[in-house]
Amino acid sequence: MNISEGFIKRPIATSLLMAAIALFGLVAYRSLPVSDLPNVDFPTITVSAKVPYSSLFGAIGLGSVTLNLNAKSEAAVIGA
């Protein structure tokens, strides 16, 4: 006797077993803890650089350093 023969000989028991499994699945699905907006901690990167003579260049010097660091970090993330 193989496993399918018992299910073929007893169609009512097979239907009841299928209904019980479906009911158990629905109850289990409804009891799953699901949040619409889960709490996610996004990764942050902090970079600090000390540039010689940065006080002479002011905002222009810091801007070029920032752009250079941004380009390098974005290239590393993209994989270029």
C-alpha positions as CSV (number, residue, x, y, z in Angstrom):
1,M,0.0,0.0,0.0
2,N,1.5,3.3,-1.1
3,I,0.7,6.7,0.5
4,S,-1.7,7.8,-2.2
5,E,-3.8,4.7,-2.0
6,G,-5.1,5.5,1.5
7,F,-6.1,9.0,0.3
8,I,-7.9,7.6,-2.7
9,K,-9.8,5.0,-0.7
10,R,-11.0,7.6,1.9
11,P,-12.0,10.8,0.1
12,I,-13.9,12.2,3.0
13,A,-11.0,11.9,5.4
14,T,-8.8,13.4,2.8
15,S,-11.1,16.4,2.4
16,L,-11.3,16.9,6.2
17,L,-7.5,16.7,6.5
18,M,-7.1,19.3,3.7
19,A,-9.6,21.5,5.4
20,A,-7.9,21.2,8.8
21,I,-4.5,22.0,7.2
22,A,-6.0,25.1,5.5
23,L,-7.7,26.2,8.7
24,F,-4.5,25.8,10.6
25,G,-2.6,27.8,7.9
26,L,-5.2,30.7,8.1
27,V,-5.0,30.8,11.9
28,A,-1.2,30.8,11.9
29,Y,-1.1,33.5,9.1
30,R,-3.4,35.8,11.1
31,S,-1.3,35.4,14.2
32,L,2.0,36.4,12.6
33,P,3.4,39.7,13.9
34,V,3.7,42.0,11.0
35,S,4.3,45.8,11.2
36,D,3.3,48.1,8.4
37,L,6.4,50.3,8.9
38,P,9.1,48.3,10.7
39,N,11.8,50.1,12.7
40,V,14.9,50.2,10.5
41,D,18.3,51.7,11.5
42,F,19.8,53.0,8.3
43,P,23.6,52.8,8.1
44,T,25.5,56.1,8.3
45,I,29.1,56.9,7.5
46,T,30.9,59.8,9.2
47,V,34.1,61.0,7.6
48,S,36.4,63.7,9.0
49,A,39.5,64.9,7.3
50,K,42.1,67.4,8.3
51,V,43.2,69.4,5.3
52,P,46.4,71.6,5.6
53,Y,45.8,75.3,5.0
54,S,42.0,74.8,4.9
55,S,41.5,78.1,6.8
56,L,43.1,79.9,3.8
57,F,40.7,78.3,1.3
58,G,37.6,78.6,3.4
59,A,34.4,77.1,2.0
60,I,35.9,76.5,-1.4
61,G,38.6,74.2,-0.1
62,L,36.2,72.2,2.1
63,G,33.7,71.9,-0.7
64,S,36.3,70.4,-3.0
65,V,37.4,67.9,-0.3
66,T,33.7,67.0,0.3
67,L,33.0,66.5,-3.4
68,N,36.2,64.3,-3.7
69,L,35.2,62.2,-0.7
70,N,31.6,61.8,-2.0
71,A,32.8,60.7,-5.4
72,K,35.1,58.1,-4.0
73,S,32.6,56.7,-1.6
74,E,29.8,56.6,-4.2
75,A,32.2,54.8,-6.6
76,A,33.0,52.3,-3.9
77,V,29.4,51.6,-3.3
78,I,28.5,51.3,-7.0
79,G,31.6,49.1,-7.6
80,A,33.1,51.2,-10.3
